[in-house]
Amino acid sequence: MPKTDVPRCEDCPGRKKAEAKPRSIMGRLWKFHTKFCPGWKSYQRWLKEQAQALSLIHISEPTRPTT
């Protein structure tokens, strides 16, 4: 997946329903599904890369003197 592509899990209506009601049948099926879904695993890697990129940007910003 190219770095600029956002995984489909980002906008998945099934994921959103499952997160809204995690104890529902849909929520339980979603949780089971994430154990073997390669798309979900790549989405998790993508999220981790995004977080690392943001932390690197924050670290590399020059500090501004306080007045």
N, C-alpha and C positions, 0 to 999 in steps of 0.2 A: 504494500500500500504506500503510495507516495506520501511524503511528509505533510502535504497540504490537505489531503483528504481526511475528512472527519468520518469515523466509522458509523455505520448505520445504527448502532446501538444508541448513539447520542439522541436520535429523534424517534426511537422505536415506541409506538403506542402501547405495545405489549409490556415493555419495560416500565413505562410510566404508570400503567394500571397496576402492575405488580408492586411497584414501589409505593403507590398510594394505599394499597390494601395488601400488605405482605402475608397476612394470615388467610387470605382467600385462596381458592383453588388455583386461580391464575398466578398468584404470588408464589405459591408452593411449586407449581410447575416451572415457573421462571427460575426459581432458585435451583431446582434439580437440573434444568437445562444449562445453567451456567457452569456446571461441573465438567461438561464435555464439549461445549460449543467453542469452536476455534475462533469465531467472530468475536465472542465475548472476551476471550483471552487476548486477542489483538487489541480490543477496545481498552482493556485494562492496561496493557503495555503503552498504548497511545496516551492514556491519561497520565501515567507515570512520567512519560517523556515530556508532556506539557508542563507538569508540575516542576520537573527538573529545569526545563528551559526558563520558566518564570523565576525560579530561585536564582539561576545564574544571571539573569538580567538584573535582578535586584542587587546581587552581590557586586556586579560589575559597574553599577552606577556610581559616579563619583559622589562623595559626601559633600554636602554644602555646609559652609561655615554658618553657625547660628549667630545672629546679631542681637 
